[in-house]
Amino acid sequence: MRAKQAKKRIIEQDIKYHSLTVSKFINKIMLRGQKETARKIVYRAFDILKNKTGKEPLEIFEGALKNTMPLDDKRGSKR
């Protein structure tokens, strides 16, 4: 007999940038439940990005994510 299906957890936005993608990224970096340490790592990295580039770090982060996503192949490739 199968157990009940787990409830879908709602991921809240991060504290500083109010972004769901940053919150998911923090959760991926987190080890052994140390979320505050993971937040410090991400926010320091974003501060370094802002100081070196002068641009908004959230824009750079989202651009980097977009660059790592696979492209849609609409040329009709054979599968």
C-alpha positions in Angstrom: 0.0 0.0 0.0 1.3 3.4 -0.9 1.7 6.2 1.5 0.0 9.6 1.0 1.5 11.9 -1.6 3.6 14.7 -0.1 2.2 18.2 -0.2 3.7 20.6 -2.6 5.9 23.0 -0.7 5.7 26.7 -1.5 9.1 28.4 -1.9 9.1 31.9 -0.6 11.0 34.8 -2.3 14.4 35.7 -0.9 14.7 38.5 1.6 17.0 40.9 -0.2 16.0 40.7 -3.9 12.5 39.3 -3.6 13.2 36.8 -6.4 12.0 33.2 -6.5 15.0 32.2 -8.7 17.5 33.6 -6.2 15.6 31.7 -3.4 15.9 28.4 -5.4 19.6 29.1 -6.0 20.1 29.6 -2.2 18.4 26.3 -1.5 20.6 24.5 -4.0 23.8 25.9 -2.4 22.6 25.1 1.1 24.3 22.2 2.9 23.1 20.5 6.0 20.2 23.0 6.5 22.5 26.0 6.9 20.4 28.4 5.0 21.8 31.6 6.5 25.3 30.6 5.5 24.1 30.0 2.0 22.4 33.4 1.9 25.6 35.1 3.0 27.6 33.3 0.3 25.1 34.4 -2.5 24.6 37.9 -1.2 28.4 38.5 -1.0 28.9 37.1 -4.5 26.2 39.5 -5.7 27.9 42.4 -3.9 31.2 41.5 -5.6 29.3 41.5 -9.0 27.9 44.9 -8.3 31.2 46.4 -7.3 33.1 44.9 -10.3 30.5 45.5 -13.0 28.5 48.4 -11.7 25.3 46.7 -13.0 22.5 45.2 -11.0 23.5 41.7 -9.9 20.0 40.2 -10.3 20.1 41.1 -14.0 23.5 39.5 -14.4 22.3 36.4 -12.6 19.2 36.0 -14.7 21.3 36.6 -17.9 23.7 33.8 -16.8 20.8 31.5 -16.2 19.4 32.3 -19.6 22.8 31.5 -21.2 22.9 28.1 -19.5 19.4 27.0 -20.6 19.1 24.9 -23.7 18.0 26.6 -26.9 14.7 25.6 -28.5 15.5 23.9 -31.8 12.8 25.0 -34.2 14.7 23.9 -37.3 12.9 20.6 -37.5 15.6 18.3 -36.4 15.0 14.6 -36.9 14.6 12.5 -33.8 
